[in-house]
Amino acid sequence: GPVSFEYVPLGARIEELERDLARLNDAAPAQSKEREAERKVLRKKIKKLERSNGQLEAKVSSFEKDRQPAALHASLEQERSQLVDLND
């Protein structure tokens, strides 16, 4: 609870702290599940971004061989808009 400078009997203070501890212990598993769900979402995003990055690298190298800057630019713009959608 809030810090107070008034005298509180030790027994009452211990009970209050035990209640706080029990409340925190009850909340911990739910928070842990939330964090795990968030991590899962982030891992999926990372995988999508890595896959997209690999596709981009492949496109760039194939366009570099073909020397078609206009086609490369159009393809990169399309890829960029897909990445923007992914990040939302």
N, C-alpha and C positions, 0 to 999 in steps of 0.2 A: 504494500500500500504506500501511500504518500509518506514522506519523511515528516515526523512530528517530534517536537522536543518535549512534549508533555510526558509525564510519567505513565507508563503502561505496564501493568503487572506482567512479569516474565512469562507466566503460563499463557496469558491471553495472546501475547506477542508470538509465542511459539505456535499456538493454534492457528493464528492468522497466517504465519509463514507456511505452515503445513497445508492450509487450504490453497494458498498461492501455488505451492509446489504441485499439489494434486491437479489444479487447474492447468498448469503448464504441461504436466505429464499427459493430461488428457488431450491437449491441443497438439502435442508434438507429432503423433502419428498422422493426423490430418494434414499438418503442414508438410510433413515428409512426403506424403502422397502427392500433394500439390507440386512440390519441387520436382518430384520424379516425372510427373505429367509434363511440366514445363521443359525438363531436360529432354524428354522424348520428342516433343514438338521441335525443339532446337536441333536435335540430332537429325530429324527428318529434313529440316530446312538445309542443314549443312550438306546432307547427302544430295539433295536436289541441286544445290549450288555447285557442288563438286562435279556432279554429272553434267550440268550445264556448262561449267568451265571446260570440261574435257571436250564437249561438243564444239565449243567455241574454238578451242585450240586446233581441233581437227579441221574445222572450216577455214580458219586462218591459214593453216599450212597448205590445204588444198587450193585455196584461192591464190596463195603466194606462188604456187607452182603454175597455176593457170594465168597469173598476172591479169586478173579482172577486178580492178579496184572498185568499180561501180557496183558490181555484184556483191563484192565483199562488204561494202558499206551498207547496202540494203539488207544483207543477211545479218550483219552485226546490229543494225537498228532493230530488226525484228527480235533478235535474241535479247537485246537490252530491254525491250518492252515486256518480254516474257519474264525477265528477271525482276522488273519492277512489280509485276503482278505477283510473283512469288513472295516478294518481301512484304506484301500487304497482309 
